[in-house]
Structures are given as C-alpha cells and as structure tokens.
C-alpha cells in the first residue's frame, strides 16, 4: 500500500458556528419561584467542503418555560472541519455521523452552559449523547421513509 492510500482522519478546526440567546420575559422572569420546564433538541449535519474535507455541525436548542412564558431560548451550533481520506465508503457514514459529532459535542455542551450562565441563569448541562444510537435511529428512519415513498 503506497503512502497516498494511507487512511487519514484529522481535525482541522472546531469552532462556534452560531449562538443566540433570547430572554423575552426578563427581568420579571427572574422573580419567578417555579421550576421551569426544559426542552432540548439536538441535531447533527455533515457536508463536504472540498475533496476529503468535511464540516460536521452539532446543534442544540434549549427552550425553558414557566407555564406558557419563555424563560430563555438558546440556539447553538458547534462546527468541526475534518480531513477524511482513503477510507472505505461504508465507513464514511459512521465516521461523519458518530465519530465526528463525539469530538464536537463537548465544545457545544460547554458553550451552551456558558451562554446560559452568562445570561444570569443556572447553567443547563446537556446530557451525554450516544451518537451511535442516534445515528442508527436516523438510518432506520431514512430506511422507513424511502420505503414509504
């Protein structure tokens, strides 16, 4: 096997791609004594940037409410640029859908907690995610969706 066929997997950069915070009911909401409900939505997307170079982004939306009133809404997207070359095609899906998000996600968790804390609220620590299970679920849904189309 020649050197130009050696498998390559390297992290080029991890960066905060997008972050927003809304507190539409502040400062009055700070006086509330009730515990808010917290809804967390996560997403993963991957796209090619150049030959053998991919961007993988993990996003989180954290919406906290007391009754119908929003306490805060945080939307955050953490990106990573990865060089991935000379891997079998069947390995690319799991690499982009499992391995890369596992690298990017801790940065997202930290940024979300920091943003919420800086807004004056106790930080929300996102739970650990099993990206393999998430990937397998997405694959199963896509399989069902294409069979139904």
RAQUI-V298624 format. One record per helix or strand of 2 or more residues. SS is the DSSP state (alpha for helix, beta for strand). FROM is the first residue (numbers start at 1). LEN is the number of residues. Records with the same first field share a line. If there is no record, write none. Layout:
# RAQUI-V298624
SS: FROM-LEN + FROM-LEN
This chain:
# RAQUI-V298624
alpha: 3-3 + 28-4 + 89-30 + 131-18
beta: 8-15 + 37-14 + 53-14 + 69-17
